């Protein structure tokens, strides 16, 4: 027996509801939505008035299955709150929106398994294309993407074997440039602070290998298994001091957040920057030029990255250029007062 005080189950507005309100059949409503030229102007107006009154939203997926076009682009990024990805996405979505596409966004958290599940979910929605962060994916994810039959662009990295097209830069070259600068500036020792991100770890390894080979001195490494924060940057400096930090040490951080924290803790500990400890960040975030002292860092033009990613997908839709195109946007080493 149903409790009379119970709310009835909620039901979405259907095409049949719109038809009843407009005084036409469900078939006529469907025809008006898919082929409006086949419906009289008067009937079309009644249907649009009924849609406006009911708030009915047509099933875009059903139309996409019939037309093989959804006007949706899936975008997968490690973090939606990180300005590095947010600003790139803004530039990307502005161009895609201008060409009639909406963005479906998922956060993967640097986790290959989570990324694979997100890819499967997005592909089930039949997007017209996918934007991915990075070029290293699980075997299952790569298999799904190769068989999807839609344009794919991998960003924030470059690869000799992209799934389709990639737009990014060499993390190894960026780290080597930082090491070369540190060596030429006369720093005798080096340390790294690295987040739990595969690309950050590649930069750490390239920096340590290059600095160690040229200086003959091993690079100290402090690693975290999570995303960078200012607090962890401070904690890393404390750890370095507990290990008897040598004079003329340069600290290469996998992100500007770590570097900012390192500068704060260095100040709290009475260290001279860059005299006692030099600090190099990565990303050139908006605050980097405003720290004390201003942060030396590696700059990636996020606006260019997002725009080039959008152009790569549009080229994929138009079947322009090779499907394995690689666009290297490069990087810029920005020297300020911290190193």
C-alpha positions, 0 to 999 in steps of 0.5 A: 500500500502506498503512503499517501504522504509519500511524494510521487516518483519524479519523471522527466518531461517527455516528447509525448508530453510536449506533443500533447501540450502542442496538440500534435503527435510525438512523431511530429515533435521528433520530426520538428526537432530533427528536420524542422523544414518538414513541419509547418511554421505554425506547428513548429511554433506551437512545439517550440512554445510547448518546449519553452513551457515544459523545459523539455531537453531533447535527447542529444545522445539519440540524435548523435547515434543517428547522425554520428555527431554529438558536438561534445568533446571530452577533456581529461585533466589531472586537476581542475583546480590547478591554474596550469590546467585551468588556464589551458582549458579556458583557451581550448574551450573558447575555440571549441565553443566558437566552433559549436562544441561543448566540453565534458570535463573529468579530473583524473588525479594523475591516476592511470586507472582512474583515467582509463575508467574516465575514458571508458565513461566518456566514450560511452557518451559518444564524444566527437573527440577527446583531449588527454593530459600526457602521453603515457596511458594504461594499455587498456586506455590506449587500446580504447582510444586507438579503436575509438575512431575519433580525433584524439589530442594528447597535451602537455607532453610530446611523443614519437608514437602519439595515439593521434596528435599531440601538442606539448613540450619535452619535460626532459629538455626543460629539466636539462635547461634548468640544470645547465642554468644552475651549473653555469650560475656556479651552484655546487650542489643540487636538490629536488622536490617532486610530486607524485606525477609521472611527468614531474618524476621525469623532470626530476630524473633528467635534472639529477642525471644531467647535474650529477654527470656534469658536477660529479656530485649526487643530487639530493631528492625529496619526493612526495606521492601527492600533488604539490602544495605550499605546505609540502614545499616548506616541509621539504626545506625542513628535511633538507636542513635536517640533512645538513644543507651544503652551501651554494645549493640549488633546489629544483622544484616540480612546480611553482607551488613547491617553490613558493613554499620553499621560499617561505620556509627559507625566509622563516629559517633565516636563509639567504635566497639565493645565497644559501639556497637558490630555488627554481620552480616550474610552470610560471604561475601568476604569483611567480613574479610576486614572491620574495624574491621573485621566482626563477622558473620554467614557463610554458605558454598555457594559452598557446598550448590550449589554442594549439590543442583546439586547432589540432582537433579541428584539423582532425575533424577536417582530416587535415594533416597527418594523424600522428602530428606532433606540435612542440610548443617549447618552453622558456627559462625565466630567470628572476631573483630566486636563482 
